[in-house]
Amino acid sequence: MSAGDRLEFYTSPDLTSWTLQSSFGTDPDQGLKGVWECPDFFPLEYSPTGQRLWVVLVSNGGGGPNGGSNTQYFIGNFNGTHFTSPQMDVLWMETGVDNYASISFFNEPKGRRVIIGWMTNLMYANDLPTGDWRGHMTLPRELKLSPDEFGMPKLTSHFVEELAAELHRSDQVYVNQEEVTIEPEGVLVLSERFNWTNALLHLNLSFNIGGLGERSSLSICLVNELGQEVCTGKDN
């Protein structure tokens, strides 16, 4: 359980009487401090060695890599009462700002470690408009441990395979081999080129924005019939 700026591990023989066995995070100080909440704790196999390692997820109300709330994680070992990790610095589940309080399913039928998070950020959660509902959950993702560029275990996530049935329908696959030039200040509307009817889309886009000067940029916007849009992009 979370206990302010640390985690506490309890055991119980009957799920009624609980005994504090250990704590993690403050002796020594590890990761980003502040208020730790919504912890999750589970084992994962590290595929290169077959070793079973334990992962702790901790949500922080502030201090994320791009501001606001985010989820950090620790990789270590657990002996039944004590979790230990050599990790001192922060490892973030992602650098985006819209996955908070992710919790995994227990006893998932296929043996996977699948999480769903709260798709918002405490920087602006109170400003979301309220209609039939307020806010969303993230798409389900499967967690795995994979080696990083230094050969150390790193937490990775991928959308669950069940989404592929909807995202990769054979009658909704469009491939454009033609190179399209977008003039400066120009706009390319993809929905006018392809007859999409899927509610979900999986887009593979490749761009070359060279030769436009040092201050060129590219924006990709998803727009609905109400004129609402979500944009991302890249500055050169």
C-alpha positions in Angstrom: 0.0 0.0 0.0 1.1 3.6 -0.5 2.0 5.5 2.6 2.8 9.1 1.7 6.3 9.1 0.1 6.9 5.4 0.3 5.3 1.9 -0.1 4.6 -0.4 2.8 4.4 -4.2 2.5 2.0 -6.1 4.9 1.3 -9.8 5.3 -1.7 -11.5 6.8 -2.6 -15.1 7.6 -6.3 -14.5 7.4 -6.8 -11.2 5.5 -8.1 -9.7 8.7 -5.0 -9.1 10.8 -2.1 -7.4 9.0 1.5 -7.0 10.0 3.9 -4.4 8.5 6.9 -6.3 7.1 8.9 -3.6 5.3 8.9 -0.3 3.4 10.4 0.9 0.2 11.4 4.2 -1.2 12.8 6.3 1.7 15.7 4.4 3.2 17.4 5.3 0.9 15.4 7.8 -1.1 14.6 6.3 -4.5 12.9 7.7 -7.5 10.8 10.9 -7.6 9.6 11.9 -4.1 6.3 13.5 -3.3 3.0 11.7 -2.8 3.1 8.1 -4.0 -0.3 6.6 -4.8 -2.1 3.9 -6.8 0.7 1.3 -6.4 0.8 -1.9 -8.4 3.2 -4.8 -7.8 3.7 -7.9 -9.9 6.3 -10.3 -11.3 7.4 -10.4 -15.0 9.8 -12.7 -16.8 12.9 -11.0 -18.2 13.1 -12.8 -21.6 16.8 -12.7 -22.2 17.7 -14.6 -19.0 14.3 -16.2 -18.1 14.7 -14.6 -14.6 11.6 -13.5 -12.8 11.8 -9.9 -11.7 9.3 -7.8 -9.7 7.9 -4.5 -10.9 6.5 -1.7 -8.8 4.3 1.0 -10.4 3.8 4.2 -8.5 1.8 7.2 -9.6 3.0 10.7 -8.8 0.6 13.7 -8.6 3.3 16.0 -10.1 6.8 16.1 -11.5 6.1 14.1 -14.7 8.6 14.4 -17.6 6.3 16.7 -19.4 4.6 18.2 -16.4 1.8 17.1 -14.1 1.1 13.6 -13.0 2.7 10.5 -14.4 3.7 6.9 -13.4 7.2 5.8 -12.4 8.3 2.2 -12.0 11.0 0.2 -10.2 12.4 -3.2 -11.1 13.9 -5.4 -8.4 13.5 -8.6 -6.4 11.0 -9.7 -3.7 11.6 -12.3 -1.0 8.0 -12.5 0.3 8.4 -9.6 2.7 11.0 -7.1 1.3 11.2 -5.6 -2.2 14.6 -4.3 -3.1 15.8 -2.5 -6.2 19.2 -0.9 -7.0 17.4 1.7 -9.0 17.9 5.2 -7.6 16.8 7.4 -10.6 13.3 7.8 -12.0 12.1 5.5 -14.8 8.9 6.7 -16.3 6.3 4.3 -17.8 6.1 6.9 -20.7 6.8 10.5 -21.4 3.3 11.4 -22.4 0.9 13.2 -20.1 -2.3 11.1 -20.3 -1.8 7.8 -18.5 -2.2 8.0 -14.7 -3.0 5.4 -12.0 -2.5 2.4 -14.2 -3.5 -0.8 -12.5 -3.0 -4.3 -14.0 -5.5 -7.2 -14.1 -4.8 -10.2 -11.8 -5.2 -13.7 -13.2 -5.6 -12.6 -16.8 -6.8 -15.7 -18.7 -3.8 -15.8 -21.0 -1.2 -15.1 -18.3 -0.5 -11.6 -19.5 0.1 -8.5 -17.4 -2.4 -6.1 -18.9 -3.0 -2.6 -17.6 -5.6 0.1 -18.0 -5.0 3.6 -16.8 -6.8 6.9 -16.3 -6.4 8.9 -19.5 -6.0 12.4 -18.0 -3.6 14.5 -16.0 -4.0 16.2 -12.7 -2.9 19.5 -14.4 -6.2 19.8 -16.2 -8.5 17.0 -14.9 -10.8 19.5 -13.2 -11.2 21.4 -16.5 -12.5 18.6 -18.6 -16.1 19.2 -19.8 -18.8 17.1 -18.2 -21.5 15.6 -20.4 -22.7 12.0 -20.5 -19.4 11.2 -18.9 -16.2 12.9 -17.9 -12.8 11.6 -19.0 -11.7 8.2 -20.5 -9.7 5.1 -19.7 -6.7 4.2 -21.8 -6.6 1.3 -24.2 -5.5 -1.9 -22.6 -1.8 -2.6 -22.9 0.4 -5.6 -22.2 3.5 -5.0 -20.1 6.8 -6.8 -20.7 10.5 -6.6 -19.6 12.9 -6.0 -22.5 16.6 -5.0 -22.6 17.5 -1.4 -23.2 20.4 -0.1 -25.2 22.7 -1.0 -22.3 21.3 -4.5 -21.8 19.4 -3.7 -18.7 15.7 -4.6 -18.2 13.2 -2.0 -19.1 9.4 -1.9 -18.9 7.7 -1.9 -22.3 4.1 -1.8 -23.3 2.1 -2.8 -26.3 -1.5 -2.7 -27.2 -3.2 -6.1 -26.6 -3.5 -8.3 -29.6 -7.3 -8.3 -29.5 -7.3 -4.7 -30.9 -5.7 -6.0 -34.1 -9.0 -7.6 -35.2 -10.6 -4.1 -35.3 -7.6 -2.1 -36.4 -6.4 -4.4 -39.2 -9.6 -5.4 -41.1 -8.6 -6.6 -44.5 -11.4 -4.6 -46.2 -10.1 -1.4 -44.5 -6.4 -1.6 -45.4 -5.3 1.3 -47.7 -1.7 1.5 -48.9 -0.6 4.7 -50.7 2.7 4.1 -52.5 2.7 7.4 -54.2 4.8 10.1 -52.8 2.7 13.2 -52.0 4.2 16.7 -51.7 2.7 19.1 -49.3 3.5 22.7 -50.1 4.6 25.1 -47.4 1.5 26.1 -45.4 -0.4 23.4 -47.3 -2.8 20.8 -45.9 -3.3 17.2 -46.9 -6.7 15.7 -45.9 -6.2 11.9 -45.7 -9.9 11.2 -45.2 -10.6 12.6 -48.7 -8.1 10.1 -50.2 -9.4 7.0 -48.4 -12.8 5.7 -47.6 -12.4 4.9 -44.0 -15.3 3.5 -42.0 -13.5 2.0 -39.0 -14.0 3.6 -35.7 -10.4 2.9 -34.8 -7.4 3.6 -37.1 -3.9 2.4 -37.2 -1.9 4.8 -39.3 1.7 4.3 -40.6 2.9 7.6 -41.9 6.4 8.6 -43.2 7.5 12.2 -43.7 10.5 14.0 -45.0 10.5 17.6 -43.9 14.0 18.4 -44.9 14.9 21.3 -47.2 12.3 23.6 -45.6 14.7 25.6 -43.5 15.7 25.5 -39.9 12.3 26.5 -38.6 10.0 24.1 -40.5 7.4 22.1 -38.8 4.8 19.4 -39.4 1.4 19.0 -37.7 -0.9 16.0 -37.7 -4.5 16.6 -36.6 -7.4 14.3 -35.9 -10.7 16.1 -36.4 -14.3 15.0 -35.8 -17.6 16.2 -37.2 -17.9 18.7 -34.3 -14.7 20.4 -35.3 -12.9 19.1 -32.2 -9.3 18.2 -32.8 -6.2 16.6 -31.3 -2.9 17.6 -32.8 0.6 16.4 -32.6 3.6 17.2 -34.7 7.3 17.8 -35.1 9.5 20.9 -35.3 12.5 20.7 -37.4 
